[in-house]
Amino acid sequence: MAASLDDREVAFVGKLVSMTRSEAAERVEAAGGRVAREPSATTSYVVVGHAGWPLRWKPPLRPGLQQ
C-alpha cells in the first residue's frame, strides 16, 4: 500500500533516472498528492533527480531545504 500524501504538494527538479516525470506525477496523484511545476513556499516535498544535483534555486533556498 502506498503512503498517503494527504493533499501535499510535491515538486520534481532535475532528470529522474528510474521513471519519467509523468510516471512520477501519476504516483504522487495516486497517493493523494499534488504535483507542482516548481518548488514554492507551499511545496511539501522536493524530489531532486540525478541531473538536478547539486540543488541550486533562485531565490536561495531556505536553510532547512538546503540540507
C-alpha positions as CSV (number, residue, x, y, z in Angstrom):
1,M,0.0,0.0,0.0
2,A,1.4,3.4,-1.0
3,A,1.8,6.1,1.7
4,S,-0.8,8.9,1.7
5,L,0.4,12.3,0.6
6,D,-2.8,13.8,2.0
7,D,-3.0,16.7,-0.5
8,R,0.6,17.7,0.0
9,E,2.5,19.4,-2.9
10,V,5.5,17.6,-4.5
11,A,7.9,19.3,-6.9
12,F,10.4,17.5,-9.1
13,V,13.7,19.1,-10.2
14,G,16.4,17.6,-12.4
15,K,16.2,14.5,-14.5
16,L,14.7,11.5,-12.9
17,V,16.6,8.3,-13.5
18,S,14.2,5.5,-12.7
19,M,11.0,6.8,-14.3
20,T,9.6,9.7,-16.4
21,R,8.3,12.8,-14.8
22,S,4.8,11.8,-16.0
23,E,5.0,8.4,-14.2
24,A,6.3,10.1,-11.1
25,A,3.4,12.6,-11.2
26,E,0.9,9.7,-11.6
27,R,2.3,8.1,-8.5
28,V,2.1,11.3,-6.5
29,E,-1.5,11.9,-7.6
30,A,-2.5,8.2,-6.9
31,A,-1.2,8.7,-3.3
32,G,-3.4,11.8,-2.9
33,G,-0.7,14.4,-3.5
34,R,-0.5,17.4,-5.9
35,V,2.4,18.0,-8.4
36,A,3.9,21.5,-8.6
37,R,5.7,22.8,-11.7
38,E,8.5,24.2,-9.4
39,P,9.2,24.4,-5.7
40,S,7.5,27.3,-3.8
41,A,6.5,28.2,-0.3
42,T,3.6,25.8,-0.4
43,T,5.8,22.8,-1.6
44,S,5.9,20.0,1.0
45,Y,8.5,17.8,-0.8
46,V,11.2,18.4,-3.4
47,V,12.4,15.4,-5.3
48,V,15.9,16.1,-6.7
49,G,16.7,14.0,-9.8
50,H,20.2,12.9,-10.7
51,A,20.8,15.7,-13.1
52,G,19.4,18.3,-10.6
53,W,22.3,17.8,-8.1
54,P,23.7,20.0,-6.7
55,L,20.5,21.7,-6.0
56,R,20.5,25.4,-6.9
57,W,17.5,27.7,-6.8
58,K,16.8,31.4,-7.2
59,P,16.0,32.9,-4.8
60,P,18.3,30.9,-2.5
61,L,16.6,28.1,-0.7
62,R,15.7,28.4,3.0
63,P,18.3,26.9,5.2
64,G,16.0,23.9,6.1
65,L,15.7,23.0,2.4
66,Q,19.5,23.3,1.8
67,Q,20.3,20.3,4.0
